[in-house]
Amino acid sequence: MTSEDNKMIQRALAPLFKAGGYRKHGATWRRTSADAVAVFNIQGSQWGRQFYLNLGAFFRLLGTNEEPAAHLCHVRVRLCPLVPDPVLLGRLLDFDLDMPASDRCAELVDLVEKYAMPWLQAMSACASAGLYLRERPELAASMWLSDAARTLLGVTSDAGSGVAIEDRPGEGDRG
């Protein structure tokens, strides 16, 4: 991962998150609501110039951390399973692939706006988070949910019960 590539992604996404009321710290944006802290994080690969976009929700009824890291959230997912074309997202996040910076940034902003922001909004309240997960069991299966979050949100299926391939280092698509 290069800091310059990460900063390019941060600069491209900053106006979107600022407009959404998120606060930035490093490569992470957070927005606190009455029920949850919504988290968006840019993670660089340790192996090259590739990146992952991590989304999370930390429910305030389950803990007191007001600035949780994405990996500490009660519900978490990478952007990849939320987008219709995960291969495109993987290419956009792979800076070893030559691509005009303006095209890369514009497409990343578009995908984050269309797919990450609605997920983060849905996870900002317990009622909407539970509804979102129960209505989308196939999508919820690609997410990780803590047992406490599963109980809080009324998710009784196997949704979110395992580690998705995208979350295993060196496997799956980026995102």
N, C-alpha and C positions, 0 to 999 in steps of 0.2 A: 504494500500500500504506500502511496506517496501522499504526503501532506497536501501537496499542490492539487492533486486530483480530488481529494476529499474536500478541500476548500472550494473547488469549483462547484461541486454538488451542493455544498452548504450555501454558497452565494445564489445559486439558481433557485433553491427552495425557500430561502429566507423570506422573500415577500409573501409567499403563500402562507407560511406559518405565522408570520407577524399579523397578517390580515385575519387569521383564525384565532388570534388571542394567545398564541403559544409563546412561552419564554424559552430562550436559547441558552444553553450552557455547553460549550464545546461543540460536539457533533450531535447533540441531543436537544430536542424540543419537547417541552411539557406544557400541558394545560390542565389546570385543576378545576374540577367542578364539585358540586356538593357530594357526589358519590364516588368519584374516581379521579385519578391522575392519568391522563392519556399521554403516552410516551412514543416518540418517533426518534429513531437513532440510525445514524450512518456508521456501519462497521466495515473497516477495511480487512481484507484477507491478509493473513500472515504470509501467504505464498506468492503474492503478486499484486498487480494493479487492479484487482477486482474488489467489488464492494457488495455489501448486503444492506437491505433496508429493513430494520426491525421495528415492529409495532408492538405496543403493550398497553395493558390497562392494570393499574394498581388500585384495588378497591379500598376505600378509606375505612369501611366497616371491618376490614380484615387486617389492617395495619396502620401505622402512623407515619410512615415514610412519605414526606411531601415532595421529595425529589428522587424517586426510585430510578435505578438503572433499568434498561429494557429487560435484562435477564432476570430481574427480581420481580417482575410484574406477575400478577395472578392469572392473566390471560396474555398469551403472546403468540405472534406469528410473524413470519417474514412476508414481505409484500408479494413475493412470487406467486403463491397460490390464489391471491386475490385478483390478479390481472388475467385478462383473456389470452394474452400471448406471453407466457413466461420466457420463451426463447428470446423475444425482443427485449424484454427487461434485462435478461442476462447479458445480452450484447451491449446494452446501454451502460451497464455497470461494470463492463470489462474494458478498462482503459488500455489494455494491450491491443485492443482492436482499434484501428484507425477510423476516426469518424470526426466530422466537423463539430467542434465544441458547441456551437450554437444549436445544431440539430440534436445532439445528445442531451443538452440541458432542457431544451424545449419539450422533447418527448418525455424526459423524466418528470418534469413539472406536470405535464398533462396526466401521466399515469398516477402520480401521487395525488393530484387533485381529484381525479375520478375514482380512485380505488382505496387509497390510504385514508384520505380525509373522511369519507363516509364511515369507514370502519372505526376510526378513532372517535367520531361523533357518536356512533351507536354504542361504543364501549364507555362513554362518559356518564351513563346512568345505569343503575342496576337493572331497571325494568327493560330498557331498550337493549341492553347487552344480552340479557336472558332471551328476549324475543328473537334477536338477531341469530343467536346460536341455535335455538330450537327450530327456527324456520329454515336453517341452512345446514343440516347435519353433514352433508358431503363436504362443505367448506370447513365446518367446525372440526371435522376429523383431521384437518391439516394444522390445527392450532394446538397449543399446549395450554391446558387449564389446570390450575391447582385443584386439589380436592375441595378446599374451602370455597373456591370460586364456583366450582360445579354445584355445590350445595346452595350457596348464596343466590346463584342465578337460576336455579331450578333446572339444571341440565342433567338429565338422568340417563341419557344414552351413552354410547361409547365415544361420543364426540370429544375430541381433544384429549383422548386418553393416552396417546402414544407420541413418540418423537417422529415427526415427519422426516422423510428422506432429505428434504431441503435443509434440515437442521443438523445433519451429520456432516462434519468437516470433510471437504473433498468430494462430496457426492451431490447429485441433483443440480438443479438450476440455481442461479444466483437470484437474489431479490430480497 
